[in-house]
């Protein structure tokens, strides 16, 4: 009984640690996925000219000389 309730590693502390471990494993998977996506994106930017152009057009709203650029923003809720 003593170890179940009053010990430093009691039952409730173990439950908290298990839930924390589960959350940490999930966040680890999320960050590993993000790292893989960012590495692929970085690799594309280094070696793929069309990816560089696409990134510049989307991120910095760049355009070619013979093009018109229209920016559509969603309406804000009042």
N, C-alpha and C positions, 0 to 999 in steps of 0.2 A: 504494500500500500504506500509505503514511504516513497518509493521510486516512481510510482504512478502519479502522485500529486505534488510532492515537495522537492524532488530531486532537481538538480540543475538541468538535466535532460529529460524532463517529465513528458508525459504523453502530449500535452497541448503544445509544448514547444516543438516537439517532433512534427506535429501536424502543420504548424506554421512554417517550419523549415521545408517540409515537403512541398507545400504550396508555393513557397518562394522559389524553390528549385525548379518547379514546373514552369513558372513564369520566366525564369532566367533561360531555360531551355528554349522556350518559345521565342523570346527576344533574340537569342543566339541564332535561331533559324532565320528569323526576319532579317537580321543584319548580314548574315552570310548570303542570303538571296540578294540583298541590296548591293553588296560588294561585287557579286558576280555580274549583276546588271551594269554597274558602273565600270567595271573592267571591260566588259564588252563594248560599252559606249565609248570609253576612252580609246580602245583599240580601233573602233570604227572611225573616230575623229582623226587618228593618226594616219590611217592608211586609205580611207575612203573619201574621195573628193565630194561625192554626192551627199554623204552624211555631214560633211563640213558645211556645205551650202544649205542643207535642210536646217541644221542647227542655227546658222546665222540668220536665216529667214525667220525662224520661229522665235528665237530668243531675242534678237536685236532688231527685228522688223526690217531687215535689209531687203532691198529689191533691186532688180535689174533696171537699166536705163529706160527700156521700152515698156515697163510695167507700171500699173497703178496698184497702190496698196490700200485696202479697205480694212479698217480695224473695227470689229463688231464686239461691243461689250454688253454683257447682260444687264438688264435693268435691276436696280437695287430695290429691295422691298422697303416699303415705308411703314 
